[in-house]
Amino acid sequence: MTRPVLLTENSRSGLMTGVGVEPPKNLPQFVGAFVSTFSALCLGMVFSWTSSALPVMEREVGISETQGAWIGSFVTLGAFVGAIPAGSLSKILGRKRLLQILILPLFLSWIIIAYFYHIVELIYFARFIAGLSGGALSVVVPMYVSEIAHISVRGTLGTFFQAQITIGILLQYLLGGLIMDLTTLSLITAVLPIVFLLTFVFIPESPVYLASKNKMVAANKSLRWFRGEDYDVEDELVKIIDDLEEAKRNKTKFSDFIHCKVTVKGLIVCFGLMILQQLSGVNAVLFYANKIFTQSGGSMSPETSSILVGTVQVIATLTSTLLVDRAGRKILLIASDFVMCISLASLGCYFYFSELQKSPVLAFLPLVSIALFIVFFSIGLGPIPWLIMAEIFPPKVRGMASSLSASLNWLIAFVVTNQFANIVSCFGIGVAFMIFSAICGCGTIFISCLLPETKGKSIEEVGDMLLGIKKPQTLSINDIDIKCDKMTTLV
């Protein structure tokens, strides 16, 4: 790969000192991030569709609880499969082209549901292909956003994906509360993937991908679109080339995962957070919100309760970005898991004792408990595990470790959504929520004991904390890789 020549003399020193350098424009980056993550809004609508659709299908089609569980969980099973090859496909096809391809299965799934929702097997297929698309989107969209964002706004733009998912969930709750006909609901929802496809045409390809294919003129043009014509992009292009060459030199071997203590401990922490995120029961709450509120017997309609919960989730997710860099990752995760534990315990107790004796006085408790659960999930256990995943691994293993973590997340999500109805049938909805509460309690202890605080820490300092070094030493990224190589030699 040929390194580009700096067109502006002394531009690198100018970039470092800030003298005579025009700052990048933020608006084009925000537009690019918003349009690309609009696909996440489409994905959020897939997640919450079951909340309003399953009761209708039970009445009109006569599906069983087991079939309803499979309709809900086939999305997460498809996402588990779709996440695995997404990284490799993005290197071959490009981020933009792959995103354009991935939105098509979402569109097709809504068309199938619109006209064949009375055939359960076709609904299974539609939900599975929607999940295939969603799993790959969850890998490629954050990658694309991080590659188009300048370092000054990368953190803010990085929250767009999760925020758009919650907006999509809320939008589907709103539509589901207004439209009872599944054909009409599905056709309206099918419009949004087309909106994404038409608008994303005008957004450039990732400059990182273009540089990796040695298309330096196109990479330069892409960066200028995102940064503004007055911004000197030459230094940033050189940095991109340096990173690509470094990644090529440090290809990951499977032995790096087995014999490197830093990576093993990082995987334990990251896998633990992903498992705790899904075993908190969040997907069960979102997928079956209407049924939960129906069983609670409150005065507020299930549709209205679901809309309120979705609104709370959007607000909490949008505000979470302000807290992460101020309060720190660890304290937010501990507070999040602890309050979720209390919320689910109170919800479980309400349902357990309501089976013995109804109490109209406490009819508000399910809504309050679920709202609290969603708020604290959205500020902690929802977004932060994905952030920790980017901060805890050394660069040479980060790609493979991230793929493994994402796949595990979707696999656990499938198990929870698939088995939630069976757990409710066997033990009752009260006991089901108590089980989730107990897992959140264990998660609080896990986070307190094993998770290092990564706020304001470099990769080297995080590596030292994982190795048990109390006072972080001044180590480079290469030093951590050398440690891993030495451990490999000793083994």
C-alpha positions, 0 to 999 in steps of 0.5 A: 500500500502506497502512503499518500504524500502530505499536500500541505507543508508542515500540516502534521505539526499544524494539526498538533499545535492547532495553529492555522488549522481549520477545525472540522465541520460537525454537521456533515458528520452528524448527518452521516451518523444519523442517516447510517444509524437510521437502519438501527431505528428500523431494527428497533421496530423489529424488536418491539413488533411482537409486543402488539402483534402477538396478542393480535395473532393469538386472537386472529390466527390462534397461535400458541404461547410456544409459537409466540416464543419462537416468533419473538426469538427467531430474530435473536437467533438470526442475529447470532448467525448474522453477526458472525460473518459481518466483519469479514463481509464489510472488508470485502464489500465495503461498509456502505454497500453492505449496509445497503444490502443488509436493509433489504432482508428487513424490507422483505420480512415486513412484506412477508408478514403483511400478506402471510401473517396467518402462516406461522412458518412464514412468520418464522422465516421473516423474523429469522431473515430480519434477525440476520440483517439485524445481527450484521447491522449491529456490527457494521453500523458502529464500525462505519460511524466510528470511521467517519467521525472525527475524534472530537465527536466520536463519543457522541456519534457513537451513541446514535446507534443505541438511541436510534434502536430505542426510537424505533422501539417506541415508534413501533409501540406507538404504531401498534397502539393505533393500528390493529390490522397487521397488514397495514402495520407491516406495510407502514413499517416496510416504508422505513427501510426504503427511506434508509436506502434512498437517503443513504445513497447520498452519504459517502463510503467510509474513508477507512475502507477506501484507504484499505483498498488503496483508493486514496483519491476517493478516501480524500474526497470522502474525508472532505465531505465529512470534515468540510472543504476547508479542513486539511485532511492529509494528516488524518489520511496518513494516520488512517494508513498507519493504523491499517499497516499496523493492523496488517502487521499484527494479525491475530492468532488464536493463541493470543486468546489462550495464552495472554493473561490480559486478553483472557481476563478481558474476555472474562469481563466482557463475556460476563457483561454481555451475559448479564446484559441479556440475562437481566431479562430486558428483551423479555420485557421489551418483546412482551411488554403488552402481555405483562401490562395486561396480566398486571390488571392496571387501570392504564391500557397495555398499549399506553403503558408500553408507549410510556415505557418506550418514551422513558427508554428513549429519554434515558438513552439520550441522557446516558451519554452525559453520565458515562464520561462524568460518573464513570463506567463502573459506578454506573454499571453497579448502580444500574444492576442494583436498581434493576435487581430491586425493580425486578424483585418488586415486579416479581413479588407483585405478580407472585402475590397477585396470583393469591390476592388482587390488590388494586392499590398496587396496580401502579407497581408494574408500570413504575417497576418496569419504568425504573428497570428501563431507565437504569438499564439504559444508563448502564447495562444497556450501552456500557458493555459495548463501550467497555468492549472497545476499551478493554482489549489490546488492538491486536485482538480487539476485532476478533474479541469484539466479534465473539462478544457480540455473537455471545450477546445475541446467542444469550438473547435468543435463549432468553426470548425463546424460553421466557414463555416456558419459564412463565408457564412452569413457574409463573411470571412472578418467579420468572422476574425473581430469577432475573432479579437474582441474576442482576444481584449476582451481576452487581457483585461480579461488576464490583469485584472484576470490572476495572474502571476504564474512564480516562484510562489508556489501553496500557493502563487498563491492561495493567489493571487486568494484570493486577498491577496496582500502580499503572506503569508507563507501557506502550501497546507494543509492551502489552503485546510483548507480554502476551508473546512472552506468556505464549513462549512460556506456555 
